Amino acid sequence: MKTKTCSKCEKEKPVDQFGKLSKSKDGLKGQCKSCCALASAESYARKNGVKIPYKKDLEPKVKKGYKICNKCNVEKLLKDFYTSEILKCGYASTCKICESKRVRNYFQQVKQQPKTHIKYKTCNICREKKSISQFSKNKTRLDGYCLRCKTCYSLKNTGYRNKNKQRNLIAFNHKNRMHSKKRDYGILEYEIQEKMNQQRGGCAICECDLGTLERQYHIDHNHNTNQVRGLLCSSCNTLLGAAKEQEKILFKAITYLNDYMYNEVI
C-alpha cells in the first residue's frame, strides 16, 4: 500500500486519505483529509464566531517526558527521539528506531538503483541545466550527485562566511585557545570554568576581576610537574616569573617594602 506523510500532522497515512490535486507532482494534496477538514472547520468558526474543539484538545493526552511516535504510534520517552531545532517541542516526530529503519531502507534503495550515466542535470537553486561535471558527487543521492551545482554551493558558503565572519573568528580563536591549553597544561574547558568559579571570577593572588581584562587570563602551573595551580592576571603571572617562583625572593621583597614603609613613617 502506498503511503504519504501529511505536511500538517506529520503522520504517514495511506494515499486514499489525501485529496486529489492536479498541480502537485504526485497528484495529491500535501495535507490529509482530516487536517483539511479541521482547517475548514476552524476557518468557518472564525468567520461565524463558533467555538470548536482544537486539534490539541482532540489528541490523546501524553505524560510529561513522553512523546508519541508518528510512525509506530507508540508512546515513548523523550530520550528515544532525536533532538530537532525546527519543531517547537524540540524533538523529532519519529522515534530513533523508526528513523533508523527509514534511513536503512533509503540506502538499500540507493544501492539497488541501477547506475545511470547522466550527462546533464538541473541545479535545484539556479534552475539551469548544466553538465554533470559541474556537480559534486554524493553517494546518498539516487543519481549519485548533489542537488546544487558547484557554483551555487560556492556562493552559499561564501555568503555564510561573510555573514558570520566575526562570530566564526571568535569561535575559531576560542577553539584554538582551548586546544593549546589542553596541549600545554592538560586542562579542559570545564576544568577551567570550575577553577574560575572557585576563585569567584577573580585572580588567585590580587583578586582582580578576570572578566574585565583586555587580555586573556593566564594559567599558572608548576614548571617541573606541569600541575595547574590557578588562574592569574598578567601582572601577578609576571610577578611570579620575575621572582623565579622562589619563596626567598618574595619574602625579601615583602621585608624590603615593610622596611621602606617603616623608614618613611619615621
MARBA-3410 file (N, C-alpha, C, O; in Angstrom, 1 decimal):
266
0.8,-1.2,0.0,0.0,0.0,0.0,0.9,1.3,0.0,1.8,1.4,0.8 ~ 0.6,2.2,-0.9,1.3,3.4,-1.0,0.9,4.3,0.2,-0.2,4.4,0.5 ~ 1.9,5.0,0.7,1.7,5.9,1.8,2.3,7.3,1.5,3.1,7.5,0.6 ~ 1.9,8.3,2.3,2.4,9.6,2.2,2.3,10.3,3.5,1.4,10.0,4.3 ~ 3.3,11.2,3.8,3.3,11.9,5.1,2.6,13.3,5.0,2.9,14.0,4.0
1.7,13.5,5.9,1.0,14.8,5.9,1.9,15.9,6.3,2.6,15.8,7.3 ~ 1.8,17.0,5.6,2.7,18.2,6.0,2.2,18.9,7.2,2.9,19.7,7.8 ~ 1.0,18.6,7.7,0.4,19.3,8.8,0.6,18.5,10.1,1.3,19.0,11.0 ~ 0.1,17.3,10.1,0.2,16.4,11.3,1.5,15.6,11.3,1.8,14.9,12.3 ~ 2.2,15.5,10.2,3.5,14.8,10.0,3.3,13.3,10.3,4.3,12.7,10.8
2.1,12.8,10.0,1.9,11.3,10.2,1.8,10.7,8.8,1.3,11.2,7.8 ~ 2.4,9.5,8.7,2.4,8.7,7.4,1.0,8.0,7.3,0.7,7.2,8.2 ~ 0.3,8.3,6.2,-1.0,7.7,6.1,-1.2,7.1,4.6,-0.4,7.5,3.8 ~ -2.1,6.2,4.4,-2.4,5.7,3.0,-2.8,6.9,2.1,-3.4,7.9,2.6 ~ -2.5,6.7,0.8,-2.8,7.8,-0.1,-4.3,8.0,-0.3,-4.6,9.1,-0.8
-5.1,7.1,0.0,-6.5,7.3,-0.1,-7.1,8.3,0.9,-8.3,8.7,0.8 ~ -6.3,8.7,1.9,-6.7,9.6,2.9,-6.2,11.0,2.5,-6.3,12.0,3.4 ~ -5.8,11.2,1.3,-5.4,12.5,0.8,-6.3,12.9,-0.4,-6.6,12.1,-1.2 ~ -6.7,14.2,-0.5,-7.4,14.6,-1.6,-6.6,14.8,-2.8,-5.4,14.9,-2.8 ~ -7.3,14.9,-4.0,-6.5,15.0,-5.3,-6.2,16.4,-5.6,-7.0,17.3,-5.3
-5.1,16.7,-6.2,-4.6,18.0,-6.6,-3.8,17.8,-7.8,-2.7,17.3,-7.8 ~ -4.3,18.3,-9.0,-3.6,18.1,-10.2,-2.3,18.8,-10.4,-1.4,18.5,-11.1 ~ -2.2,20.0,-9.6,-1.0,20.8,-9.7,0.3,20.2,-9.1,1.4,20.5,-9.5 ~ 0.1,19.3,-8.1,1.2,18.7,-7.4,1.8,17.6,-8.2,1.2,17.1,-9.2 ~ 3.1,17.3,-7.9,3.8,16.3,-8.6,3.2,14.9,-8.6,3.0,14.2,-9.6
2.7,14.5,-7.3,2.1,13.2,-7.2,0.6,13.2,-7.4,0.0,12.1,-7.3 ~ 0.0,14.4,-7.6,-1.4,14.5,-7.9,-2.2,14.4,-6.6,-3.4,14.3,-6.7 ~ -1.6,14.6,-5.4,-2.3,14.6,-4.2,-2.0,15.9,-3.4,-1.0,16.5,-3.6 ~ -2.9,16.2,-2.5,-2.7,17.4,-1.6,-1.6,17.1,-0.6,-1.3,15.9,-0.3 ~ -1.0,18.2,0.0,0.0,18.0,1.0,-0.5,17.6,2.3,0.2,16.8,3.0
-1.7,18.0,2.6,-2.3,17.7,3.9,-3.4,16.6,3.8,-4.0,16.5,2.7 ~ -3.5,15.8,4.8,-4.5,14.7,4.7,-5.9,15.3,4.8,-6.1,16.4,5.1 ~ -6.9,14.4,4.6,-8.3,14.9,4.6,-8.7,15.3,6.0,-9.5,16.3,6.1 ~ -8.2,14.7,7.1,-8.6,15.1,8.4,-8.1,16.5,8.7,-8.8,17.3,9.3 ~ -6.8,16.8,8.4,-6.3,18.1,8.6,-7.0,19.2,7.8,-7.2,20.3,8.2
-7.3,18.8,6.5,-8.0,19.8,5.7,-9.4,20.1,6.2,-9.8,21.2,6.2 ~ -10.1,19.0,6.7,-11.4,19.2,7.3,-11.3,20.1,8.6,-12.2,21.0,8.8 ~ -10.3,19.9,9.4,-10.1,20.6,10.6,-9.8,22.1,10.3,-10.3,23.0,11.0 ~ -9.0,22.3,9.2,-8.7,23.7,8.8,-9.9,24.4,8.3,-10.1,25.6,8.6 ~ -10.8,23.7,7.6,-12.0,24.3,7.1,-13.0,24.6,8.2,-13.6,25.7,8.2
-13.0,23.7,9.2,-13.9,24.0,10.4,-13.4,25.2,11.2,-14.2,26.0,11.6 ~ -12.1,25.3,11.3,-11.5,26.5,12.1,-11.8,27.8,11.3,-12.1,28.8,11.9 ~ -11.7,27.7,10.0,-12.0,28.9,9.2,-13.4,29.3,9.3,-13.7,30.5,9.4 ~ -14.3,28.3,9.2,-15.8,28.6,9.4,-16.1,29.2,10.7,-16.9,30.1,10.9 ~ -15.4,28.6,11.8,-15.6,29.1,13.1,-15.2,30.5,13.3,-15.8,31.3,14.0
-14.0,30.9,12.7,-13.5,32.3,12.8,-14.5,33.3,12.2,-14.7,34.4,12.7 ~ -15.0,32.9,11.0,-15.9,33.8,10.3,-17.2,34.0,11.0,-17.8,35.0,10.9 ~ -17.8,32.9,11.6,-19.1,32.9,12.1,-19.1,33.0,13.6,-20.2,33.0,14.3 ~ -18.0,33.0,14.3,-17.9,33.2,15.7,-18.3,31.9,16.5,-18.9,32.0,17.6 ~ -18.1,30.8,15.9,-18.5,29.5,16.5,-17.2,28.9,17.1,-16.2,28.9,16.5
-17.4,28.4,18.4,-16.3,27.8,19.1,-16.3,26.3,18.8,-17.3,25.6,19.0 ~ -15.1,25.7,18.3,-15.0,24.3,18.1,-13.7,23.8,18.8,-12.8,24.6,19.1 ~ -13.7,22.5,19.1,-12.5,22.0,19.8,-11.3,22.0,18.9,-11.4,21.6,17.8 ~ -10.2,22.4,19.4,-8.9,22.5,18.7,-8.3,21.1,18.5,-8.7,20.1,19.3 ~ -7.4,20.9,17.6,-6.8,19.6,17.4,-6.1,19.1,18.6,-6.0,17.9,18.9
-5.4,20.1,19.4,-4.7,19.7,20.6,-5.7,19.0,21.6,-5.3,18.1,22.3 ~ -6.9,19.6,21.7,-7.9,19.0,22.6,-8.4,17.6,22.2,-8.8,16.8,23.0 ~ -8.4,17.4,20.8,-8.8,16.1,20.3,-7.8,15.0,20.4,-8.1,13.8,20.5 ~ -6.5,15.4,20.5,-5.4,14.4,20.5,-5.3,13.8,21.9,-5.7,14.5,22.9 ~ -4.9,12.5,22.0,-4.7,11.9,23.3,-3.7,12.6,24.2,-2.6,13.0,23.7
-3.9,12.7,25.5,-3.0,13.4,26.4,-1.8,12.5,26.6,-1.9,11.3,26.8 ~ -0.6,13.1,26.6,0.6,12.3,26.7,1.3,12.7,28.1,1.2,13.9,28.4 ~ 1.9,11.8,28.8,2.5,12.1,30.0,3.7,13.0,29.8,4.2,13.1,28.7 ~ 4.1,13.7,30.9,5.2,14.6,30.8,6.5,13.8,30.7,6.7,12.8,31.4 ~ 7.3,14.2,29.7,8.6,13.4,29.5,8.4,12.3,28.5,9.3,11.5,28.2
7.2,12.2,27.9,6.9,11.2,26.9,6.5,11.9,25.6,6.1,13.0,25.5 ~ 6.5,11.1,24.5,6.1,11.6,23.2,5.6,10.4,22.3,6.2,9.3,22.4 ~ 4.6,10.6,21.5,4.1,9.5,20.6,4.7,9.6,19.3,4.7,10.7,18.6 ~ 5.3,8.5,18.8,5.9,8.4,17.5,4.9,8.5,16.4,3.9,7.7,16.5 ~ 5.1,9.3,15.4,4.1,9.4,14.3,4.2,8.2,13.4,3.3,8.0,12.5
5.2,7.4,13.5,5.3,6.3,12.6,4.7,5.0,13.2,3.9,4.4,12.6 ~ 5.2,4.6,14.4,4.7,3.4,15.0,3.5,3.7,16.0,2.9,2.7,16.5 ~ 3.2,5.0,16.3,2.1,5.4,17.2,2.3,4.8,18.6,1.3,4.4,19.2 ~ 3.5,4.7,19.1,3.8,4.1,20.4,4.3,5.3,21.3,5.2,6.1,20.8 ~ 3.8,5.4,22.5,4.3,6.4,23.5,5.6,6.0,24.0,5.8,4.9,24.6
6.6,6.9,23.8,8.0,6.5,24.3,8.6,7.7,25.0,8.1,8.8,25.0 ~ 9.7,7.5,25.7,10.4,8.5,26.4,11.1,9.5,25.4,11.3,9.1,24.3 ~ 11.3,10.7,25.9,11.9,11.7,25.0,13.3,11.4,24.6,13.7,11.8,23.5 ~ 14.0,10.6,25.4,15.4,10.2,25.1,15.4,9.2,23.9,16.4,9.0,23.3 ~ 14.2,8.6,23.5,14.1,7.7,22.4,13.9,8.5,21.1,13.7,7.9,20.0
13.9,9.9,21.1,13.7,10.7,20.0,15.0,11.6,19.8,15.6,12.0,20.7 ~ 15.3,11.8,18.5,16.4,12.7,18.2,15.9,14.2,18.5,14.7,14.5,18.3 ~ 16.8,15.0,18.8,16.5,16.5,19.1,16.3,17.2,17.7,17.0,16.8,16.7 ~ 15.5,18.2,17.7,15.2,18.9,16.5,15.0,20.4,16.8,14.2,20.7,17.7 ~ 15.8,21.3,16.1,15.7,22.7,16.3,14.5,23.3,15.6,14.1,24.4,15.8
14.0,22.6,14.6,12.9,23.1,13.8,11.5,23.0,14.5,10.8,24.0,14.5 ~ 11.3,21.8,15.1,10.0,21.6,15.7,9.9,22.4,17.1,10.9,22.5,17.7 ~ 8.7,22.8,17.5,8.5,23.5,18.7,8.8,22.7,19.9,9.4,23.3,20.9 ~ 8.5,21.4,19.9,8.7,20.6,21.1,10.2,20.3,21.3,10.6,19.9,22.4 ~ 11.0,20.5,20.3,12.5,20.2,20.4,12.9,18.8,20.1,14.1,18.5,20.2
11.9,18.0,19.7,12.2,16.6,19.4,11.6,16.2,18.0,10.6,16.8,17.6 ~ 12.2,15.2,17.4,11.8,14.8,16.1,10.4,14.1,16.2,10.0,13.6,17.3 ~ 9.7,14.0,15.1,8.3,13.4,15.1,8.3,11.9,15.2,7.4,11.3,15.6 ~ 9.4,11.3,14.7,9.5,9.8,14.7,10.7,9.4,15.7,11.6,10.2,15.9 ~ 10.5,8.2,16.3,11.5,7.8,17.2,12.8,7.3,16.5,12.8,7.3,15.3
13.8,7.0,17.3,15.1,6.7,16.7,15.0,5.4,16.0,15.7,5.2,14.9 ~ 14.2,4.4,16.4,14.1,3.1,15.8,13.5,3.3,14.4,14.0,2.7,13.4 ~ 12.4,4.0,14.3,11.7,4.2,13.1,12.6,5.0,12.1,12.6,4.8,10.9 ~ 13.3,6.0,12.6,14.1,6.8,11.8,15.3,6.0,11.2,15.6,6.2,10.1 ~ 15.9,5.1,12.0,17.0,4.3,11.5,16.5,3.3,10.5,17.2,3.0,9.5
15.2,2.8,10.7,14.6,1.9,9.6,14.4,2.7,8.3,14.7,2.1,7.2 ~ 14.0,3.9,8.4,13.7,4.7,7.2,15.0,5.0,6.5,15.1,4.9,5.3 ~ 16.1,5.3,7.2,17.4,5.6,6.6,17.9,4.4,6.0,18.5,4.4,4.9 ~ 17.8,3.2,6.7,18.3,1.9,6.2,17.6,1.6,4.9,18.2,1.1,3.9 ~ 16.3,1.7,4.9,15.5,1.4,3.6,15.9,2.3,2.5,16.0,1.9,1.3
16.2,3.6,2.8,16.5,4.5,1.8,17.9,4.2,1.1,18.0,4.2,-0.1 ~ 18.9,3.8,2.0,20.2,3.4,1.4,20.1,2.1,0.7,20.9,1.9,-0.3 ~ 19.2,1.2,1.1,19.0,0.0,0.3,18.5,0.3,-1.1,18.9,-0.3,-2.1 ~ 17.6,1.3,-1.2,17.0,1.7,-2.4,18.1,2.3,-3.3,18.2,2.1,-4.5 ~ 19.0,3.1,-2.7,20.1,3.7,-3.4,21.0,2.7,-4.0,21.5,2.8,-5.1
21.3,1.6,-3.2,22.2,0.6,-3.7,21.6,-0.3,-4.8,22.3,-0.6,-5.8 ~ 20.3,-0.5,-4.6,19.6,-1.3,-5.6,19.3,-0.6,-6.9,19.1,-1.2,-8.0 ~ 19.4,0.8,-6.8,19.1,1.6,-8.0,20.1,1.4,-9.1,21.3,1.5,-8.8 ~ 19.8,1.0,-10.3,20.8,0.8,-11.3,21.5,2.1,-11.7,20.9,3.2,-11.7 ~ 22.8,2.0,-11.8,23.6,3.2,-12.1,23.3,3.7,-13.5,23.5,3.0,-14.5
22.9,5.0,-13.6,22.7,5.6,-14.8,23.7,6.7,-15.1,23.9,7.5,-14.2 ~ 24.3,6.7,-16.3,25.3,7.6,-16.6,24.7,8.8,-17.3,24.5,8.9,-18.5 ~ 24.3,9.8,-16.4,23.7,11.0,-17.0,24.7,12.0,-17.4,25.8,12.1,-16.7 ~ 24.5,12.8,-18.4,25.4,13.8,-18.9,25.0,15.2,-18.4,25.9,16.1,-18.3 ~ 23.7,15.4,-18.1,23.3,16.8,-17.7,22.3,16.6,-16.5,21.7,15.6,-16.3
22.3,17.7,-15.8,21.4,17.8,-14.6,21.0,19.2,-14.3,21.8,20.1,-14.6 ~ 19.8,19.4,-13.8,19.3,20.8,-13.5,19.6,21.1,-12.0,19.2,20.3,-11.1 ~ 20.2,22.2,-11.8,20.5,22.7,-10.4,19.2,23.0,-9.7,18.3,23.6,-10.3 ~ 19.2,22.7,-8.4,18.0,22.9,-7.6,17.8,24.4,-7.2,16.8,24.8,-6.7 ~ 18.9,25.2,-7.3,18.9,26.6,-6.9,18.7,27.5,-8.1,17.8,28.3,-8.2
19.7,27.5,-9.0,19.7,28.4,-10.2,18.8,27.9,-11.3,18.5,28.6,-12.3 ~ 18.3,26.6,-11.2,17.4,26.0,-12.2,18.0,26.0,-13.6,17.3,26.0,-14.6 ~ 19.3,25.9,-13.7,20.0,25.9,-15.0,20.4,24.4,-15.3,20.9,23.7,-14.4 ~ 20.3,24.0,-16.5,20.7,22.7,-16.9,22.2,22.7,-17.3,22.6,23.4,-18.2 ~ 23.0,22.0,-16.5,24.4,22.0,-16.6,25.0,20.6,-16.8,24.3,19.6,-16.6
26.3,20.6,-17.2,27.0,19.3,-17.4,27.2,18.7,-16.0,27.3,19.4,-15.0 ~ 27.2,17.4,-16.0,27.3,16.6,-14.7,28.6,16.9,-14.0,28.7,16.7,-12.8 ~ 29.6,17.4,-14.8,30.9,17.7,-14.2,30.8,18.9,-13.3,31.7,19.2,-12.5 ~ 29.7,19.7,-13.4,29.5,20.9,-12.6,28.9,20.6,-11.2,28.6,21.5,-10.5 ~ 28.6,19.3,-11.0,28.0,18.8,-9.7,29.0,17.9,-8.9,29.7,17.1,-9.5
29.0,18.1,-7.6,29.9,17.3,-6.8,29.2,15.9,-6.6,27.9,15.8,-6.6 ~ 30.0,14.9,-6.3,29.4,13.5,-6.1,28.8,13.4,-4.7,29.3,14.0,-3.7 ~ 27.7,12.7,-4.6,27.1,12.4,-3.3,26.4,11.0,-3.3,25.5,10.8,-4.1 ~ 27.0,10.1,-2.5,26.6,8.8,-2.5,25.1,8.6,-2.0,24.5,7.6,-2.2 ~ 24.7,9.5,-1.2,23.4,9.4,-0.6,22.2,9.7,-1.6,21.1,9.4,-1.3
22.5,10.3,-2.7,21.5,10.6,-3.7,21.3,9.5,-4.7,22.3,8.7,-4.9 ~ 20.1,9.4,-5.2,19.8,8.3,-6.1,20.7,8.3,-7.4,21.1,7.3,-7.9 ~ 20.9,9.5,-7.9,21.7,9.7,-9.1,23.2,9.8,-8.9,24.0,9.8,-9.8 ~ 23.6,9.9,-7.5,25.0,9.9,-7.2,25.6,11.3,-7.2,26.8,11.4,-7.1 ~ 24.8,12.4,-7.4,25.3,13.7,-7.4,24.5,14.6,-6.6,23.3,14.4,-6.3
25.1,15.8,-6.1,24.4,16.7,-5.3,23.3,17.4,-6.0,23.2,17.5,-7.3 ~ 22.3,18.0,-5.3,21.2,18.7,-5.9,21.7,20.1,-6.4,21.1,20.5,-7.5 ~ 22.6,20.7,-5.8,23.1,22.0,-6.2,24.4,21.9,-7.0,25.2,21.0,-6.8 ~ 24.6,22.8,-7.9,25.8,22.8,-8.7,27.0,23.4,-7.9,26.7,24.0,-6.8 ~ 28.2,23.3,-8.3,29.3,23.7,-7.6,29.3,25.2,-7.4,29.8,25.8,-6.3
28.8,26.0,-8.4,28.8,27.4,-8.3,27.9,27.9,-7.2,28.2,28.8,-6.4 ~ 26.7,27.3,-7.1,25.7,27.7,-6.1,26.2,27.3,-4.7,25.9,28.1,-3.8 ~ 26.8,26.2,-4.6,27.4,25.8,-3.3,28.5,26.8,-2.9,28.6,27.1,-1.7 ~ 29.3,27.2,-3.8,30.4,28.2,-3.5,29.8,29.5,-3.1,30.3,30.1,-2.1 ~ 28.7,30.0,-3.8,28.1,31.2,-3.4,27.5,31.2,-2.0,27.5,32.1,-1.2
26.8,30.0,-1.7,26.2,29.8,-0.4,27.3,29.9,0.7,27.1,30.5,1.7 ~ 28.4,29.1,0.5,29.4,29.1,1.5,30.1,30.4,1.7,30.4,30.8,2.8 ~ 30.3,31.1,0.6,30.9,32.5,0.7,30.0,33.4,1.4,30.5,34.2,2.2 ~ 28.7,33.4,1.1,27.7,34.3,1.8,27.7,34.0,3.3,27.6,34.9,4.1 ~ 27.7,32.7,3.6,27.7,32.3,5.1,28.9,32.8,5.8,28.9,33.4,6.9
30.1,32.7,5.1,31.4,33.1,5.8,31.4,34.6,6.0,31.8,35.1,7.0 ~ 30.9,35.4,5.0,30.9,36.8,5.1,29.9,37.3,6.1,30.1,38.3,6.8 ~ 28.8,36.6,6.2,27.7,37.0,7.2,28.1,36.7,8.6,27.8,37.5,9.5 ~ 28.8,35.6,8.8,29.2,35.2,10.2,30.7,35.2,10.4,31.2,34.4,11.2 ~ 31.3,36.2,9.7,32.8,36.3,9.8,33.3,36.5,11.2,34.2,35.9,11.7
32.7,37.5,11.9,33.1,37.9,13.2,32.8,36.7,14.2,33.6,36.4,15.1 ~ 31.6,36.1,14.1,31.3,35.0,15.0,32.2,33.8,14.8,32.6,33.2,15.8 ~ 32.5,33.5,13.6,33.3,32.4,13.3,34.8,32.6,13.7,35.4,31.7,14.2 ~ 35.2,33.9,13.6,36.6,34.2,14.1,36.7,34.1,15.6,37.7,33.6,16.1 ~ 35.6,34.5,16.3,35.7,34.4,17.8,35.6,32.9,18.2,36.4,32.5,19.1
34.8,32.1,17.5,34.7,30.7,17.8,36.0,30.0,17.5,36.4,29.1,18.2 ~ 36.6,30.4,16.4,37.9,29.8,15.9,39.0,30.1,16.9,39.8,29.2,17.3 ~ 39.1,31.4,17.4,40.1,31.7,18.4,39.9,31.0,19.7,40.9,30.6,20.3 ~ 38.6,30.9,20.1,38.3,30.3,21.4,38.7,28.8,21.3,39.3,28.2,22.2 ~ 38.4,28.1,20.2,38.8,26.7,20.0,40.3,26.5,20.0,40.8,25.6,20.6
41.0,27.5,19.4,42.5,27.4,19.3,43.0,27.5,20.7,44.0,26.8,21.1 ~ 42.5,28.5,21.5,43.0,28.7,22.9,42.7,27.5,23.7,43.6,27.0,24.5 ~ 41.5,26.9,23.6,41.2,25.7,24.4,42.1,24.5,24.0,42.5,23.7,24.9 ~ 42.4,24.4,22.7,43.3,23.3,22.2,44.7,23.5,22.8,45.3,22.5,23.2 ~ 45.2,24.7,22.7,46.6,25.0,23.2,46.7,24.7,24.7,47.7,24.2,25.2
45.6,25.1,25.5,45.6,24.9,26.9,45.6,23.4,27.3,46.2,23.0,28.2 ~ 44.8,22.7,26.5,44.7,21.2,26.7,46.1,20.6,26.4,46.5,19.7,27.0 ~ 46.7,21.1,25.3,48.0,20.5,24.8,49.1,20.9,25.8,50.0,20.0,26.1 ~ 49.2,22.1,26.3,50.3,22.6,27.1,50.1,22.2,28.6,51.1,21.8,29.2 ~ 48.9,22.3,29.1,48.7,22.1,30.5,47.8,20.9,30.9,47.7,20.5,32.0
47.2,20.3,29.9,46.4,19.1,30.1,45.1,19.4,30.9,44.6,18.6,31.6 ~ 44.6,20.6,30.7,43.4,21.1,31.3,42.3,21.3,30.3,42.5,21.9,29.2 ~ 41.1,20.9,30.6,39.9,21.0,29.7,39.1,22.3,30.0,39.3,22.9,31.1 ~ 38.2,22.6,29.1,37.4,23.9,29.3,36.6,23.9,30.6,36.5,24.9,31.3 ~ 35.9,22.7,30.9,35.1,22.7,32.1,35.9,22.8,33.3,35.4,23.3,34.3
37.1,22.3,33.3,38.0,22.4,34.5,38.4,23.8,34.7,38.6,24.3,35.8 ~ 38.7,24.6,33.6,39.0,26.0,33.7,37.8,26.7,34.3,38.0,27.6,35.2 ~ 36.6,26.4,33.9,35.4,27.0,34.4,35.2,26.7,35.9,34.8,27.6,36.7 ~ 35.6,25.5,36.3,35.5,25.1,37.8,36.5,26.0,38.6,36.2,26.5,39.7 ~ 37.7,26.1,38.0,38.7,27.0,38.7,38.2,28.4,38.8,38.4,29.1,39.8
37.6,28.9,37.7,37.1,30.3,37.7,36.0,30.4,38.8,35.9,31.5,39.5 ~ 35.1,29.4,38.9,34.1,29.5,39.9,34.6,29.4,41.3,34.1,30.1,42.2 ~ 35.7,28.6,41.5,36.3,28.5,42.9,36.9,29.9,43.3,36.9,30.3,44.4 ~ 37.5,30.6,42.3,38.2,31.9,42.5,37.2,33.0,42.4,37.5,34.2,42.5 ~ 35.9,32.7,42.2,34.8,33.7,42.1,35.1,34.7,41.0,34.8,35.9,41.1
35.7,34.3,39.9,35.9,35.1,38.7,37.1,36.1,38.9,37.3,36.9,38.0 ~ 37.9,35.9,40.0,39.0,36.9,40.2,40.3,36.2,40.1,40.4,34.9,40.1 ~ 41.4,37.0,40.1,42.8,36.5,40.2,43.0,35.8,41.5,42.5,36.2,42.5 ~ 43.8,34.7,41.5,44.0,33.9,42.7,44.9,34.7,43.7,44.9,34.3,44.8 ~ 45.6,35.7,43.2,46.5,36.5,44.1,45.9,37.8,44.5,45.6,38.1,45.6
45.7,38.7,43.4,45.2,40.1,43.7,43.7,40.2,43.7,43.2,41.2,44.1 ~ 43.0,39.1,43.3,41.6,39.0,43.3,40.9,40.1,42.4,39.7,40.4,42.5 ~ 41.6,40.6,41.4,41.0,41.4,40.4,40.1,40.6,39.5,40.3,39.4,39.3 ~ 39.1,41.3,38.9,38.1,40.6,38.1,38.8,40.2,36.7,39.2,41.1,36.0 ~ 38.8,38.9,36.5,39.5,38.4,35.3,38.6,38.6,34.0,39.1,38.6,32.9
37.3,38.8,34.2,36.4,39.0,33.1,36.5,40.4,32.5,36.1,40.6,31.3 ~ 37.0,41.4,33.2,37.1,42.8,32.7,38.5,43.0,32.1,38.7,44.2,31.6 ~ 39.4,42.1,32.1,40.7,42.3,31.5,40.7,42.3,30.0,39.9,41.5,29.4 ~ 41.5,43.1,29.4,41.5,43.2,27.9,42.2,41.9,27.4,41.8,41.4,26.4 ~ 43.3,41.5,28.0,43.9,40.3,27.6,43.3,39.0,28.4,42.6,39.2,29.4
43.7,37.9,27.9,43.2,36.7,28.5,43.9,36.4,29.8,45.0,36.8,30.0 ~ 43.2,35.6,30.7,43.9,35.2,31.9,45.0,34.2,31.6,45.1,33.7,30.5 ~ 45.8,34.1,32.6,47.0,33.1,32.5,46.8,31.9,33.4,46.3,32.1,34.5 ~ 47.1,30.7,32.9,47.0,29.5,33.7,48.4,29.3,34.4,49.4,29.0,33.7 ~ 48.4,29.5,35.7,49.7,29.3,36.4,49.9,27.8,36.7,48.9,27.2,37.1
51.1,27.4,36.5,51.4,25.9,36.7,52.8,25.8,37.2,53.6,26.6,37.0 ~ 53.0,24.6,37.8,54.4,24.3,38.2,55.2,23.8,37.0,54.8,22.8,36.3 ~ 56.3,24.5,36.7,57.1,24.1,35.5,57.8,22.8,35.6,58.2,22.3,34.6 ~ 57.9,22.3,36.8,58.6,21.0,37.0,57.6,19.8,36.8,57.9,18.9,36.1 ~ 56.5,19.9,37.5,55.5,18.9,37.5,54.4,19.1,36.5,53.6,18.2,36.2
54.3,20.4,36.0,53.3,20.8,35.0,51.8,20.7,35.6,50.9,20.6,34.9 ~ 51.8,20.8,36.9,50.5,20.8,37.6,49.9,22.2,37.6,50.6,23.2,38.0 ~ 48.6,22.3,37.3,47.9,23.6,37.3,47.6,24.1,38.7,47.1,23.3,39.5 ~ 48.0,25.3,39.0,47.7,25.8,40.4,46.6,26.8,40.4,45.8,26.7,41.4 ~ 46.4,27.6,39.4,45.3,28.6,39.5,45.3,29.5,38.2,46.1,29.3,37.4
44.4,30.5,38.2,44.3,31.4,37.1,44.7,32.8,37.7,44.3,33.2,38.7 ~ 45.6,33.4,36.9,46.2,34.7,37.3,46.0,35.8,36.3,45.8,35.4,35.1 ~ 46.1,37.0,36.7,46.1,38.1,35.7,47.5,38.3,35.2,48.4,37.6,35.7 ~ 47.7,39.2,34.3,49.1,39.3,33.7,50.1,39.8,34.7,51.2,39.3,34.7 ~ 49.7,40.7,35.5,50.6,41.3,36.5,51.1,40.3,37.5,52.3,40.2,37.7
50.2,39.5,38.1,50.6,38.5,39.0,51.4,37.4,38.4,52.3,36.8,39.0 ~ 51.1,37.0,37.2,51.8,36.0,36.5,53.2,36.4,36.2,54.2,35.7,36.3 ~ 53.4,37.7,35.8,54.7,38.3,35.6,55.5,38.4,36.9,56.7,38.2,37.0 ~ 54.8,38.7,38.0,55.4,38.8,39.4,56.1,37.4,39.8,57.2,37.4,40.2 ~ 55.3,36.3,39.6,55.9,35.0,39.9,57.0,34.7,39.0,58.0,34.1,39.4
56.9,35.0,37.7,58.0,34.7,36.8,59.3,35.5,37.1,60.4,35.0,37.0 ~ 59.1,36.8,37.5,60.3,37.6,37.8,60.9,37.1,39.1,62.2,37.3,39.3 ~ 60.1,36.6,40.1,60.7,36.1,41.3,61.2,34.7,41.2,61.7,34.1,42.1 ~ 61.2,34.1,39.9,61.6,32.8,39.7,60.9,31.7,40.5,61.5,30.6,40.7 ~ 59.7,32.1,41.0,58.9,31.2,41.8,59.6,30.7,43.0,59.4,29.6,43.5
60.4,31.6,43.6,61.2,31.3,44.8,60.6,32.1,46.0,60.4,33.3,45.9 ~ 60.3,31.3,47.1,59.7,32.0,48.3,60.7,33.0,48.9,60.3,34.0,49.4 ~ 62.0,32.7,48.9,63.0,33.6,49.5,62.9,35.0,48.8,62.9,36.0,49.6 ~ 62.9,35.0,47.5,62.9,36.3,46.8,61.6,37.1,47.2,61.6,38.3,47.4 ~ 60.4,36.4,47.2,59.2,37.0,47.5,59.2,37.5,49.0,58.7,38.7,49.2
59.7,36.7,49.9,59.7,37.2,51.3,60.7,38.4,51.5,60.4,39.3,52.3 ~ 61.8,38.4,50.8,62.7,39.5,50.8,62.1,40.8,50.3,62.3,41.9,50.8 ~ 61.3,40.6,49.2,60.6,41.7,48.6,59.6,42.3,49.6,59.4,43.5,49.8 ~ 58.9,41.4,50.4,57.9,41.9,51.4,58.7,42.6,52.5,58.2,43.7,53.0 ~ 59.8,42.0,53.0,60.6,42.7,54.0,61.1,44.0,53.6,61.1,45.0,54.4
61.6,44.1,52.3,62.1,45.3,51.8,61.0,46.4,51.8,61.2,47.6,52.2 ~ 59.8,46.1,51.3,58.7,47.0,51.3,58.3,47.5,52.7,58.0,48.7,52.9 ~ 58.3,46.5,53.7,57.9,46.9,55.1,59.0,47.8,55.7,58.6,48.8,56.4 ~ 60.3,47.5,55.4,61.3,48.4,55.9,61.2,49.8,55.3,61.4,50.8,56.0 ~ 61.0,49.9,54.0,60.9,51.2,53.4,59.7,52.0,53.9,59.8,53.2,54.1
58.6,51.3,54.1,57.4,52.0,54.6,57.6,52.4,56.1,57.2,53.5,56.5 ~ 58.4,51.6,56.9,58.7,52.0,58.3,59.6,53.2,58.3,59.4,54.1,59.2 ~ 60.6,53.3,57.4,61.5,54.4,57.4,60.8,55.7,57.0,61.1,56.8,57.4 ~ 59.8,55.5,56.1,59.0,56.7,55.6,58.2,57.3,56.8,58.1,58.5,56.9 ~ 57.7,56.4,57.6,56.8,56.9,58.7,57.7,57.6,59.7,57.2,58.6,60.3
58.9,57.1,60.0,59.8,57.8,60.9,60.3,59.1,60.4,61.0,59.9,61.0
END
